[in-house]
Amino acid sequence: MGVNNTKIPEGYQVESLPESKIISLPDNLGMFKYTIKNNGASVNLSSSLTFNSSIISPGYYDSLKEFYRQLVEKETEKVVLSKITENGNKDSAAGSR
């Protein structure tokens, strides 16, 4: 988890980004924050994972399993760039962050 600033190569533009998202565990046990922004020449990504308890009881197993499923799903979403060609057409290319 952390911060990643990635420069967009010259001749490319961002076509689509994943949505920013916050995923929480019940009873304020933990939270995952994912923020992604297009700042023109770069894409800025920030993610953090916080647990508010060092022990999570077995009763939260299903919630914890779903929490991590959503976290992995969010972390594997693609940023789609399109190449700007000389005639003004765009060629799309998906890539992982």
N, CA, C and O atoms as a MOPAC input file, in Angstrom:
PM7 MOZYME 1SCF
protein

 N      0.84700 1    -1.15700 1     0.00000 1
 C      0.00000 1     0.00000 1     0.00000 1
 C      0.90400 1     1.23400 1     0.00000 1
 O      2.04300 1     1.17400 1     0.46200 1
 N      0.41000 1     2.31000 1    -0.50100 1
 C      1.19900 1     3.52400 1    -0.52500 1
 C      0.73900 1     4.46200 1    -1.61400 1
 O     -0.43200 1     4.47900 1    -1.99300 1
 N      1.69100 1     5.25100 1    -2.11700 1
 C      1.40800 1     6.25500 1    -3.13300 1
 C      2.23400 1     5.93400 1    -4.37300 1
 O      3.40200 1     5.55900 1    -4.27700 1
 N      1.60700 1     6.08900 1    -5.54100 1
 C      2.27600 1     5.83800 1    -6.80800 1
 C      1.89000 1     6.95200 1    -7.76900 1
 O      0.70800 1     7.16200 1    -8.04100 1
 N      2.87700 1     7.65700 1    -8.27800 1
 C      2.66500 1     8.68900 1    -9.29600 1
 C      3.30100 1     8.20300 1   -10.58800 1
 O      4.51900 1     8.03900 1   -10.66400 1
 N      2.47700 1     7.97200 1   -11.60300 1
 C      2.95800 1     7.44200 1   -12.86400 1
 C      2.75300 1     8.45900 1   -13.97100 1
 O      1.64100 1     8.93700 1   -14.19600 1
 N      3.84000 1     8.78500 1   -14.66200 1
 C      3.78100 1     9.74000 1   -15.76400 1
 C      3.15800 1     9.07400 1   -16.98500 1
 O      3.49600 1     7.93800 1   -17.31700 1
 N      2.25300 1     9.77700 1   -17.65100 1
 C      1.63900 1     9.30000 1   -18.88800 1
 C      2.63100 1     9.56000 1   -20.02600 1
 O      3.10300 1    10.68500 1   -20.18700 1
 N      2.95000 1     8.52900 1   -20.81600 1
 C      3.89600 1     8.74000 1   -21.92600 1
 C      3.36400 1     9.77400 1   -22.92900 1
 O      2.15700 1     9.90400 1   -23.13400 1
 N      4.28800 1    10.49200 1   -23.53600 1
 C      3.91000 1    11.48000 1   -24.54600 1
 C      3.17600 1    10.78800 1   -25.68100 1
 O      3.58100 1     9.71300 1   -26.12300 1
 N      2.10000 1    11.40000 1   -26.15400 1
 C      1.31400 1    10.83000 1   -27.23100 1
 C      0.18800 1     9.92100 1   -26.75200 1
 O     -0.52600 1     9.33600 1   -27.56700 1
 N      0.02300 1     9.80000 1   -25.44000 1
 C     -1.04500 1     8.98400 1   -24.86100 1
 C     -1.91000 1     9.84200 1   -23.95500 1
 O     -1.47600 1    10.87800 1   -23.45100 1
 N     -3.12500 1     9.39800 1   -23.76100 1
 C     -4.02300 1    10.04800 1   -22.80600 1
 C     -4.80500 1     8.97300 1   -22.06200 1
 O     -4.95600 1     7.85100 1   -22.54600 1
 N     -5.30100 1     9.33000 1   -20.87800 1
 C     -6.08800 1     8.39000 1   -20.08700 1
 C     -7.48000 1     8.30300 1   -20.68100 1
 O     -8.16800 1     9.31200 1   -20.83200 1
 N     -7.88800 1     7.08900 1   -21.01600 1
 C     -9.23600 1     6.86500 1   -21.52900 1
 C    -10.19500 1     6.54000 1   -20.38900 1
 O    -11.32300 1     7.03200 1   -20.36100 1
 N     -9.74400 1     5.70600 1   -19.44600 1
 C    -10.58400 1     5.40400 1   -18.28200 1
 C     -9.72100 1     4.96900 1   -17.10500 1
 O     -8.64400 1     4.39600 1   -17.26700 1
 N    -10.23600 1     5.26400 1   -15.91900 1
 C     -9.59000 1     4.90100 1   -14.65800 1
 C    -10.58600 1     4.12900 1   -13.80200 1
 O    -11.79600 1     4.30300 1   -13.94800 1
 N    -10.08600 1     3.27700 1   -12.90800 1
 C    -10.99100 1     2.68400 1   -11.92200 1
 C    -11.55700 1     3.79700 1   -11.03700 1
 O    -10.98600 1     4.88500 1   -10.95500 1
 N    -12.66600 1     3.52200 1   -10.38500 1
 C    -13.24000 1     4.50000 1    -9.46100 1
 C    -12.53800 1     4.41700 1    -8.11300 1
 O    -12.11600 1     3.33800 1    -7.69500 1
 N    -12.41400 1     5.54800 1    -7.43400 1
 C    -11.91600 1     5.55000 1    -6.06500 1
 C    -12.94400 1     4.83500 1    -5.19100 1
 O    -14.13900 1     4.84700 1    -5.48700 1
 N    -12.46500 1     4.21100 1    -4.10900 1
 C    -13.38300 1     3.42500 1    -3.28800 1
 C    -12.86100 1     3.29500 1    -1.86800 1
 O    -11.65200 1     3.27800 1    -1.63400 1
 N    -13.79700 1     3.20300 1    -0.91800 1
 C    -13.48700 1     2.89600 1     0.47300 1
 C    -14.24000 1     1.62300 1     0.82600 1
 O    -15.44600 1     1.52500 1     0.60000 1
 N    -13.52700 1     0.64800 1     1.38100 1
 C    -14.11500 1    -0.61500 1     1.80100 1
 C    -13.89800 1    -0.73200 1     3.31100 1
 O    -12.77000 1    -0.60500 1     3.78800 1
 N    -14.96700 1    -0.97000 1     4.05800 1
 C    -14.87200 1    -1.03100 1     5.51400 1
 C    -15.27700 1    -2.39300 1     6.04800 1
 O    -16.13600 1    -3.07100 1     5.48500 1
 N    -14.64600 1    -2.77500 1     7.13700 1
 C    -15.06600 1    -3.95700 1     7.88500 1
 C    -16.13000 1    -3.53800 1     8.89000 1
 O    -16.15500 1    -2.37900 1     9.30500 1
 N    -17.01100 1    -4.45400 1     9.29300 1
 C    -18.04000 1    -4.09200 1    10.27200 1
 C    -17.42200 1    -3.72300 1    11.62000 1
 O    -16.29200 1    -4.09500 1    11.93500 1
 N    -18.19200 1    -2.99100 1    12.39000 1
 C    -17.81100 1    -2.58700 1    13.75300 1
 C    -16.48400 1    -1.83000 1    13.80700 1
 O    -15.75000 1    -1.91300 1    14.79100 1
 N    -16.18700 1    -1.09000 1    12.73600 1
 C    -14.98400 1    -0.25500 1    12.67400 1
 C    -13.69500 1    -1.05400 1    12.91500 1
 O    -12.74900 1    -0.54400 1    13.51500 1
 N    -13.66300 1    -2.29700 1    12.44800 1
 C    -12.47100 1    -3.13700 1    12.64000 1
 C    -11.34900 1    -2.78200 1    11.67400 1
 O    -10.17800 1    -3.01200 1    11.97900 1
 N    -11.68700 1    -2.22600 1    10.51400 1
 C    -10.65100 1    -1.88600 1     9.55200 1
 C    -11.22000 1    -1.21200 1     8.32400 1
 O    -12.43200 1    -1.17500 1     8.11300 1
 N    -10.30900 1    -0.67500 1     7.51100 1
 C    -10.73300 1     0.06500 1     6.32500 1
 C     -9.63300 1     0.03300 1     5.26500 1
 O     -8.44300 1     0.06600 1     5.57700 1
 N    -10.06500 1    -0.03100 1     4.00300 1
 C     -9.17900 1     0.06600 1     2.84900 1
 C     -9.62100 1     1.28000 1     2.04000 1
 O    -10.78900 1     1.38900 1     1.66500 1
 N     -8.69200 1     2.18900 1     1.77100 1
 C     -8.98300 1     3.37800 1     0.96400 1
 C     -8.15100 1     3.32500 1    -0.31100 1
 O     -6.94100 1     3.10100 1    -0.27600 1
 N     -8.83600 1     3.53900 1    -1.44600 1
 C     -8.20200 1     3.51200 1    -2.76100 1
 C     -8.62300 1     4.78100 1    -3.48200 1
 O     -9.80800 1     4.99200 1    -3.73900 1
 N     -7.65100 1     5.62400 1    -3.80700 1
 C     -7.92500 1     6.88000 1    -4.49900 1
 C     -7.04000 1     6.95700 1    -5.73000 1
 O     -5.82700 1     6.76200 1    -5.64800 1
 N     -7.66000 1     7.24600 1    -6.88400 1
 C     -6.90300 1     7.37200 1    -8.12700 1
 C     -7.40500 1     8.60000 1    -8.87700 1
 O     -8.61000 1     8.82500 1    -8.99000 1
 N     -6.45600 1     9.39300 1    -9.38900 1
 C     -6.78900 1    10.63500 1   -10.08100 1
 C     -5.92900 1    10.79300 1   -11.32400 1
 O     -4.76300 1    10.39900 1   -11.35300 1
 N     -6.53300 1    11.38000 1   -12.34700 1
 C     -5.81100 1    11.74400 1   -13.56200 1
 C     -5.46700 1    13.21700 1   -13.44700 1
 O     -6.35700 1    14.06500 1   -13.37600 1
 N     -4.18000 1    13.52100 1   -13.42800 1
 C     -3.73600 1    14.91300 1   -13.34600 1
 C     -3.09400 1    15.36200 1   -14.65200 1
 O     -2.05900 1    16.02800 1   -14.64800 1
 N     -3.71300 1    14.99200 1   -15.76300 1
 C     -3.21100 1    15.40700 1   -17.07000 1
 C     -2.02200 1    14.59200 1   -17.52400 1
 O     -2.18200 1    13.63600 1   -18.28300 1
 N     -0.83200 1    14.94900 1   -17.07300 1
 C      0.38600 1    14.27300 1   -17.50800 1
 C      0.74000 1    13.07600 1   -16.62900 1
 O      1.71500 1    12.37600 1   -16.90400 1
 N     -0.04700 1    12.82900 1   -15.56700 1
 C      0.25900 1    11.70100 1   -14.68600 1
 C     -1.01800 1    11.13100 1   -14.07000 1
 O     -2.07500 1    11.76200 1   -14.06900 1
 N     -0.87600 1     9.91900 1   -13.54900 1
 C     -1.94300 1     9.27000 1   -12.79300 1
 C     -1.42100 1     9.08600 1   -11.38100 1
 O     -0.34800 1     8.51700 1   -11.17900 1
 N     -2.17400 1     9.56500 1   -10.40800 1
 C     -1.78300 1     9.47200 1    -9.01100 1
 C     -2.66300 1     8.45500 1    -8.30800 1
 O     -3.88900 1     8.56500 1    -8.33300 1
 N     -2.04200 1     7.46700 1    -7.68100 1
 C     -2.74500 1     6.41100 1    -6.98000 1
 C     -2.29100 1     6.38500 1    -5.53200 1
 O     -1.09400 1     6.42100 1    -5.24500 1
 N     -3.24500 1     6.32400 1    -4.63000 1
 C     -2.95600 1     6.20700 1    -3.20900 1
 C     -3.85000 1     5.12500 1    -2.62800 1
 O     -5.05500 1     5.11000 1    -2.87500 1
 N     -3.26200 1     4.22200 1    -1.85800 1
 C     -4.06400 1     3.20900 1    -1.19000 1
 C     -3.53200 1     3.00400 1     0.22200 1
 O     -2.33100 1     3.10800 1     0.47200 1
 N     -4.44800 1     2.71000 1     1.13600 1
 C     -4.04100 1     2.45000 1     2.51300 1
 C     -4.94300 1     1.37900 1     3.11000 1
 O     -6.11700 1     1.26700 1     2.75900 1
 N     -4.38000 1     0.60800 1     4.00600 1
 C     -5.08700 1    -0.45900 1     4.69700 1
 C     -4.85700 1    -0.25700 1     6.18300 1
 O     -3.71500 1    -0.22300 1     6.64000 1
 N     -5.94200 1    -0.12500 1     6.93900 1
 C     -5.85600 1     0.14500 1     8.36900 1
 C     -6.70100 1    -0.85700 1     9.12700 1
 O     -7.85400 1    -1.10300 1     8.77400 1
 N     -6.12600 1    -1.43400 1    10.16800 1
 C     -6.88900 1    -2.28100 1    11.08800 1
 C     -6.91200 1    -1.59700 1    12.44500 1
 O     -5.89100 1    -1.08800 1    12.90700 1
 N     -8.07500 1    -1.58600 1    13.08100 1
 C     -8.23500 1    -0.94100 1    14.37500 1
 C     -8.21000 1    -1.94000 1    15.52900 1
 O     -8.43100 1    -1.57100 1    16.68300 1
 N     -7.94200 1    -3.19500 1    15.21500 1
 C     -7.84600 1    -4.23400 1    16.23200 1
 C     -6.77300 1    -5.21800 1    15.79000 1
 O     -6.70300 1    -5.57600 1    14.61500 1
 N     -5.93900 1    -5.65400 1    16.72500 1
 C     -4.89600 1    -6.62200 1    16.37900 1
 C     -5.43500 1    -8.04800 1    16.34300 1
 O     -4.78800 1    -8.94400 1    15.80100 1
 N     -6.62100 1    -8.25900 1    16.91900 1
 C     -7.25900 1    -9.56900 1    16.91600 1
 C     -8.66900 1    -9.41400 1    16.35600 1
 O     -9.44300 1    -8.57200 1    16.81000 1
 N     -8.98900 1   -10.24100 1    15.36000 1
 C    -10.33500 1   -10.24500 1    14.77800 1
 C    -10.92700 1   -11.62200 1    15.04900 1
 O    -10.36500 1   -12.64100 1    14.64800 1
 N    -12.05300 1   -11.64100 1    15.72500 1
 C    -12.63400 1   -12.91500 1    16.15900 1
 C    -13.14600 1   -13.72900 1    14.97400 1
 O    -13.45300 1   -13.17000 1    13.92200 1
 N    -13.23800 1   -15.05600 1    15.14400 1
 C    -13.70800 1   -15.93600 1    14.06800 1
 C    -15.10500 1   -15.58500 1    13.55400 1
 O    -15.44300 1   -15.94100 1    12.42500 1
 N    -15.91300 1   -14.90400 1    14.34300 1
 C    -17.24400 1   -14.50700 1    13.89500 1
 C    -17.21400 1   -13.53900 1    12.72500 1
 O    -18.22400 1   -13.36900 1    12.04200 1
 N    -16.08400 1   -12.90700 1    12.48100 1
 C    -15.93500 1   -11.95300 1    11.38200 1
 C    -15.26500 1   -12.57900 1    10.16200 1
 O    -14.91300 1   -11.87000 1     9.22000 1
 N    -15.08600 1   -13.90300 1    10.16900 1
 C    -14.37700 1   -14.56600 1     9.06600 1
 C    -14.99900 1   -14.25000 1     7.70600 1
 O    -14.28700 1   -13.88200 1     6.77200 1
 N    -16.31800 1   -14.39100 1     7.58700 1
 C    -16.96500 1   -14.13500 1     6.28800 1
 C    -16.79600 1   -12.68100 1     5.85600 1
 O    -16.56600 1   -12.40300 1     4.67900 1
 N    -16.91000 1   -11.75900 1     6.80000 1
 C    -16.72200 1   -10.33600 1     6.48700 1
 C    -15.28500 1   -10.05400 1     6.06400 1
 O    -15.04600 1    -9.29900 1     5.12100 1
 N    -14.33500 1   -10.65900 1     6.76000 1
 C    -12.92200 1   -10.45500 1     6.43200 1
 C    -12.58800 1   -11.04400 1     5.06000 1
 O    -11.83700 1   -10.45000 1     4.28600 1
 N    -13.14800 1   -12.20600 1     4.77000 1
 C    -12.94400 1   -12.84600 1     3.47200 1
 C    -13.49200 1   -11.96700 1     2.34000 1
 O    -12.82700 1   -11.79500 1     1.31800 1
 N    -14.69200 1   -11.41300 1     2.51400 1
 C    -15.30100 1   -10.52300 1     1.51300 1
 C    -14.50600 1    -9.22500 1     1.38600 1
 O    -14.32200 1    -8.71700 1     0.28000 1
 N    -14.03400 1    -8.68900 1     2.50900 1
 C    -13.22400 1    -7.48500 1     2.53000 1
 C    -11.98800 1    -7.66600 1     1.64500 1
 O    -11.69800 1    -6.82000 1     0.80000 1
 N    -11.26000 1    -8.77200 1     1.84200 1
 C    -10.06300 1    -9.02300 1     1.04100 1
 C    -10.39000 1    -9.33800 1    -0.41600 1
 O     -9.60900 1    -8.99200 1    -1.30300 1
 N    -11.51400 1    -9.97900 1    -0.68300 1
 C    -11.92000 1   -10.23200 1    -2.06500 1
 C    -12.11300 1    -8.91500 1    -2.80400 1
 O    -11.64200 1    -8.74800 1    -3.92900 1
 N    -12.82000 1    -7.96800 1    -2.15400 1
 C    -13.04900 1    -6.66600 1    -2.76700 1
 C    -11.74700 1    -5.87900 1    -2.90700 1
 O    -11.55000 1    -5.18700 1    -3.90600 1
 N    -10.86100 1    -5.97600 1    -1.92300 1
 C     -9.57100 1    -5.28300 1    -1.96300 1
 C     -8.75800 1    -5.77400 1    -3.16500 1
 O     -8.23200 1    -4.96500 1    -3.92900 1
 N     -8.65500 1    -7.08500 1    -3.33200 1
 C     -7.88500 1    -7.64600 1    -4.45100 1
 C     -8.53000 1    -7.26500 1    -5.78000 1
 O     -7.83100 1    -6.92300 1    -6.73300 1
 N     -9.85600 1    -7.32100 1    -5.84800 1
 C    -10.56300 1    -6.92800 1    -7.07300 1
 C    -10.24900 1    -5.47700 1    -7.44200 1
 O     -9.97900 1    -5.17600 1    -8.60500 1
 N    -10.28300 1    -4.58600 1    -6.46100 1
 C    -10.00700 1    -3.16600 1    -6.71100 1
 C     -8.56200 1    -2.96200 1    -7.15300 1
 O     -8.30100 1    -2.19500 1    -8.08000 1
 N     -7.62500 1    -3.63900 1    -6.50000 1
 C     -6.20000 1    -3.48000 1    -6.81300 1
 C     -5.82300 1    -4.03300 1    -8.19200 1
 O     -4.76400 1    -3.69100 1    -8.71900 1
 N     -6.66700 1    -4.87700 1    -8.78100 1
 C     -6.33900 1    -5.44900 1   -10.08500 1
 C     -7.08800 1    -4.78900 1   -11.24500 1
 O     -6.95100 1    -5.22100 1   -12.38900 1
 N     -7.86800 1    -3.75800 1   -10.96700 1
 C     -8.55000 1    -3.03700 1   -12.04200 1
 C     -7.52600 1    -2.30900 1   -12.91100 1
 O     -6.44500 1    -1.95400 1   -12.44200 1
 N     -7.86800 1    -2.09200 1   -14.15400 1
 C     -6.93500 1    -1.55300 1   -15.14500 1
 C     -7.13100 1    -0.05900 1   -15.40300 1
 O     -8.24300 1     0.46400 1   -15.33400 1
 N     -6.03000 1     0.60100 1   -15.69700 1
 C     -6.02500 1     1.95100 1   -16.23400 1
 C     -5.94400 1     1.78400 1   -17.74500 1
 O     -5.07800 1     1.06000 1   -18.23500 1
 N     -6.83100 1     2.44000 1   -18.49700 1
 C     -6.83400 1     2.31800 1   -19.95600 1
 C     -6.30800 1     3.62100 1   -20.55500 1
 O     -6.83700 1     4.70400 1   -20.30300 1
 N     -5.24600 1     3.48000 1   -21.35900 1
 C     -4.66800 1     4.61600 1   -22.06900 1
 C     -5.01800 1     4.49600 1   -23.54400 1
 O     -5.20900 1     3.39100 1   -24.05300 1
 N     -5.10300 1     5.62100 1   -24.22500 1
 C     -5.29900 1     5.59800 1   -25.66800 1
 C     -4.18800 1     6.42000 1   -26.31400 1
 O     -3.81300 1     7.49000 1   -25.83400 1
 N     -3.68200 1     5.88600 1   -27.41100 1
 C     -2.62400 1     6.56000 1   -28.14800 1
 C     -3.26800 1     7.55200 1   -29.09800 1
 O     -4.21400 1     7.22400 1   -29.81600 1
 N     -2.75500 1     8.73900 1   -29.09300 1
 C     -3.25500 1     9.77300 1   -29.99300 1
 C     -2.42500 1     9.68600 1   -31.26900 1
 O     -1.22400 1     9.96000 1   -31.26100 1
 N     -3.07500 1     9.30300 1   -32.35900 1
 C     -2.36500 1     9.15200 1   -33.63000 1
 C     -2.33700 1    10.48800 1   -34.37500 1
 O     -3.03800 1    11.43100 1   -34.00600 1
 N     -1.53400 1    10.55300 1   -35.40700 1
 C     -1.37700 1    11.80000 1   -36.16600 1
 C     -2.67100 1    12.25500 1   -36.82200 1
 O     -2.87700 1    13.45600 1   -36.99800 1
 N     -3.55100 1    11.32300 1   -37.18900 1
 C     -4.80500 1    11.71600 1   -37.83400 1
 C     -5.91900 1    11.97300 1   -36.81900 1
 O     -7.06900 1    12.18400 1   -37.20600 1
 N     -5.59400 1    11.95800 1   -35.53500 1
 C     -6.57700 1    12.27300 1   -34.51200 1
 C     -7.35900 1    11.09400 1   -33.97500 1
 O     -8.15600 1    11.25800 1   -33.05200 1
 N     -7.15300 1     9.90100 1   -34.53200 1
 C     -7.82100 1     8.70100 1   -34.03500 1
 C     -7.13200 1     8.22000 1   -32.76200 1
 O     -5.97800 1     8.55600 1   -32.49400 1
 N     -7.86500 1     7.42600 1   -31.98700 1
 C     -7.30600 1     6.87600 1   -30.75700 1
 C     -7.23500 1     5.36300 1   -30.85200 1
 O     -8.16400 1     4.71700 1   -31.33700 1
 N     -6.12600 1     4.80200 1   -30.38600 1
 C     -5.95600 1     3.36800 1   -30.23300 1
 C     -5.90400 1     3.08900 1   -28.74200 1
 O     -5.05900 1     3.65300 1   -28.04600 1
 N     -6.79300 1     2.22500 1   -28.22300 1
 C     -6.85700 1     1.93700 1   -26.78500 1
 C     -5.90700 1     0.81200 1   -26.41400 1
 O     -5.65200 1    -0.10500 1   -27.19500 1
 N     -5.38900 1     0.91300 1   -25.19200 1
 C     -4.54800 1    -0.13800 1   -24.62700 1
 C     -4.76400 1    -0.15900 1   -23.11800 1
 O     -4.61300 1     0.86500 1   -22.45100 1
 N     -5.11900 1    -1.32800 1   -22.58100 1
 C     -5.29700 1    -1.45500 1   -21.13500 1
 C     -4.00300 1    -1.90100 1   -20.51500 1
 O     -3.24100 1    -2.66300 1   -21.11000 1
 N     -3.75800 1    -1.42200 1   -19.31300 1
 C     -2.55700 1    -1.82600 1   -18.59600 1
 C     -2.81100 1    -1.80300 1   -17.10600 1
 O     -3.65800 1    -1.05200 1   -16.62200 1
 N     -2.08700 1    -2.61500 1   -16.39000 1
 C     -2.23500 1    -2.57700 1   -14.93800 1
 C     -1.40000 1    -1.43700 1   -14.39300 1
 O     -0.48400 1    -0.94200 1   -15.05100 1
 N     -1.73300 1    -1.03200 1   -13.18200 1
 C     -1.03400 1     0.09000 1   -12.60600 1
 C      0.32600 1    -0.33400 1   -12.29900 1
 O      1.12100 1     0.45900 1   -11.79400 1

